[in-house]
Amino acid sequence: MAETAPDTRFADWIGRSQTIEDFIAPTPVAALEATLDSFGPVPGMGAPLPPLYHWLYFLPLAPTSELDIDGHPKRGGFLPPVTLPRRMWAASDVTFSGAIPIGAPATQTSVIEDVAEKQGRSGPLVFVTIRHEVSGAEGPAVTDRQTVVYREAPPGGAETVPGGTPAPAESDFSRVVTPSAALLFRYSALIFNAHRIHYDAPYTKEVEGYPGLVVHGPLLATLLTDLVRRDLPEAVLTRFRFRAVKPVFDTAPFTLCGRREADKVIALWVRDEAGDLCVDASAEIA
């Protein structure tokens, strides 16, 4: 993947920041637990927010009239006005340094760290790196470095799903998930995400050229941390990293997998029905 000359249009966005205050209400937590078919009691008032559940809060609230044809907010505002039409949450590196209590106020400060243009096999790409710092009632709690990638639409609208890399064959624990339109719709609603590829099947197939609804990258990441919670209930996550490798669709079940790599390191991944690696992740625990 080749670097291209920097685009001065985006230089002013590097270092841009915004701060959002929110209240960590218990209902979104309970709703996500129900969406994931939670295995245990729902965390209530005063309990620490489960890993990655901060994605339920500090949401951008664009009016419906300001959404683009794909359901995303129109370009500009906090994020740079990248004109490439396809946008994907490609990766996150999340460090958990403290607890965010449910039922208390919290603050998220976001900074655009970098905007990088590259040339990929499918054409031009723009990578935007955003660092989110979340502080709860007890002080700093989460640092979330997120990478968003923009790319061209495929010629003729026919999306090409990348060829697969075989996923690891051996895991210590796993869970098979059968995705449904209801699961994807519920998660989209919880994170106030109107991107149509997650709930509008005719648009997804006819306009974007995918074979089915696309399972959200952050949903897959949350399911992987939920897998750790199920199989290692006493573990406390201190870091979680994930990288999207291949899209997952609602056309077939997928498997969440985990393997102990060391005393405090867990390899995690998502394997599709063909045996391909779709999400590559890792967790560090205390």
MOUR-V791414 format. One record per pair of residues at least 4 apart in sequence whose ideal C-beta (glycine too) atoms are under 6 Angstrom apart, sorted by the first residue. I is the first residue (numbers start at 1). J is the second residue. If there is no record, write none. Layout:
i = <I	I>
j = <J	J>
This chain:
i = <1	1	2	3	4	4	7	10	10	13	13	13	14	14	16	17	18	18	19	20	20	21	22	22	22	23	24	24	24	24	26	26	26	28	29	29	29	30	31	32	33	33	35	35	36	39	43	43	45	45	46	46	47	48	49	49	49	51	51	52	52	54	54	55	55	56	58	59	62	62	66	66	67	67	68	68	70	71	71	71	72	75	76	80	82	82	84	84	84	84	85	86	86	87	88	89	89	90	90	90	91	91	92	92	92	93	93	94	94	95	95	96	96	96	97	98	98	98	98	100	100	100	101	101	104	106	107	108	108	109	110	110	111	112	113	113	114	115	116	117	118	120	123	125	125	126	127	127	128	129	130	131	132	133	134	134	135	136	154	154	154	157	158	159	159	159	162	164	164	164	165	166	167	167	167	171	171	172	172	173	173	174	174	175	175	176	176	177	178	179	179	179	181	184	184	184	185	187	187	188	188	188	196	196	197	197	197	198	198	201	202	203	204	204	204	210	211	211	212	212	212	213	214	215	215	215	217	220	220	221	223	224	224	224	227	227	228	228	235	236	237	237	238	238	239	240	241	242	242	243	244	245	245	245	246	246	248	248	252	254	254	255	257	257	258	258	259	260	261	261	264	264	265	266	267	268	268	269	269	270	270	272	272>
j = <118	120	119	118	117	119	117	80	115	80	112	115	112	115	112	111	78	110	109	58	108	107	57	58	106	105	100	102	104	106	44	45	102	56	43	53	102	42	190	190	38	42	186	187	226	230	47	102	102	103	101	103	102	99	53	100	102	225	237	222	225	134	142	191	218	190	108	192	66	73	73	74	71	194	72	74	196	194	195	196	195	81	81	115	126	150	126	150	151	152	153	151	153	150	149	148	217	147	149	244	147	243	144	146	242	145	241	144	240	143	239	142	237	238	140	138	139	140	141	106	136	141	136	137	137	136	135	132	134	133	130	132	131	130	129	131	129	128	127	126	125	125	152	149	151	150	147	149	148	147	146	145	144	143	141	142	140	141	158	159	160	209	209	208	209	210	246	246	274	276	277	275	269	271	277	257	259	259	260	231	258	255	257	227	256	253	255	254	253	183	215	250	185	198	199	213	199	216	219	193	198	199	200	203	204	208	214	214	216	213	206	207	208	210	213	214	249	251	249	250	251	250	247	219	220	248	244	270	279	242	256	256	268	281	256	258	232	283	285	286	283	285	284	286	284	283	282	279	281	280	279	277	278	280	276	278	254	278	273	270	272	271	269	271	266	268	267	266	265	267	284	285	284	283	282	281	283	277	280	278	279	276	278>
